[in-house]
């Protein structure tokens, strides 16, 4: 059959099971868009390419499968880059297909020409510049395979406009490649690791995003229960373990629990699964679990020993590792260690009897009023840390946050993408008045789609997490962190055609809030909170995790 | 901080050099030299990279290179297990009075005379890096007008 480049791309998308794509058309990808016209693939028109990139991320984060975003050359492509870099940091399988100026124009500084391929090199798992239409079918097949295999990540395919228009005779569109078989964890390594765990008196698990990517939540629970090992999580590890489980220790790290950070300091063994010892998790690495032996299991060999030397390590998928490990782990009674941790929780995680208008209480209120099993996305800032500390996430792909790159503007488009991937769930998007403005144009996309996305803005009139650093570490020299004017977000929402509600934290109308969260369709709830709250406890940057600043030290 | 020679077999594809070079700059590794060339197989290129760093950095360099899709194989070339060569062009200042002295030095190093001018001789010298270092060192008192080196290429010895 004779197919154009655009037809090859569209047919490849169908072969890969893609039924929704998102993006924005422009001169250099119009041939492709024209081919989408009667393809049966739904196209979600974003309002900014960064929005499209994050909508694709939302789809991929919820479904675990590669999702596709499209952009034209030049600014279309550069606008995508932040979302691609974010996907790289958090191992999200996104396939970005960008249009490029036609070959005769390459390198001439043509209109909307930019070296997309060159720009993409350090922020993708892999990128392709299609120089010959004959390569296109194979490239499309490989792009999806690379994005999803091993440690997932974003792949960019840059396609010149003339290649989209050219035709070629091909037999068929290649079938998707099977994902490469995961290498079975070696029995010898597993036995050694199991033995170290069996001998340990005070072990802890440090679970990260790799557990979610592997779908290993259940395997984690089975192992932790059998071996009686308490479980803490990194930011990306939230939703891997039941929030109410007696073995659950919650978040470790900069804004983790003081009890968890203290327990890690007392541990004699840390079992790190699908996590990467990021500085926000470990604090000063030299002071992280100084007395503990470290076991590190990760699918990416380069993570082993990158930051923290491990005593025992294994390159393995998290689920395969846990399923093999459980067979060699002894059933242990560690009631002494567990009661020590419970004691630490009592000493350190004092409930401050927060008033109802405290942001943590507002988040609890929202979680109580929202549909059970709601999915949560956040932006970046104080609200993100408060949600991470408080929200009882259901187990399994229910919490989406920009963990590695920390991208403000992430929340709304990711929430839209997650809602597209799973229309059965309500998606709560917690944001701040700083973050929401960084991709607020996607309210228009949300209005188009009418999805069950509920945007909850904790509005304190400032860039709170930055202001907090100025207060604590920069001599209270506040600059560029307070907004001079107050933006009326509920009116903005109405302008976009979305129900907007404005509330004061001190006078929450529960009935109105519940109806906003439960009635079908999108809604934006702006909750004005005091600007005085900091996120506590907090490890000062560069300090050890046990040196946490707590609320009572400062108030 | 010791020097290590790493040999990287890569797909001969568009952008692969930028990708490898970019990895080194993005992760803050130091390249002492980088030589890229074709191999007996048209689809494969080889990069010989001399990198400076401790064992931890070397380990990371190898693992990160290995993650690149276009990288086929990464091998560590220890000096005793490999044959390593480099070529240099060295332009030494020398008037006719010093010419025989300089030529004598060159002969000791088996450096080839590539060009002779009124006030200089240009030598082509190849061999292990240490030999080239030494030649340049001994020629320095005469005045090095210009010198450049190709960077190391390295091949593993066969073990019978």
Interface residues (C-beta under 8 A of the other chain):
Chain A: X117 X118 X121 X122 X125 X126 X127 X129 X131 X146 X300 X301 X302 X304 X305 X306 X309
Chain B: X14 X15 X18 X19 X22 X23 X26 X56 X59 X60 X63 X64 X66 X67 X68 X69
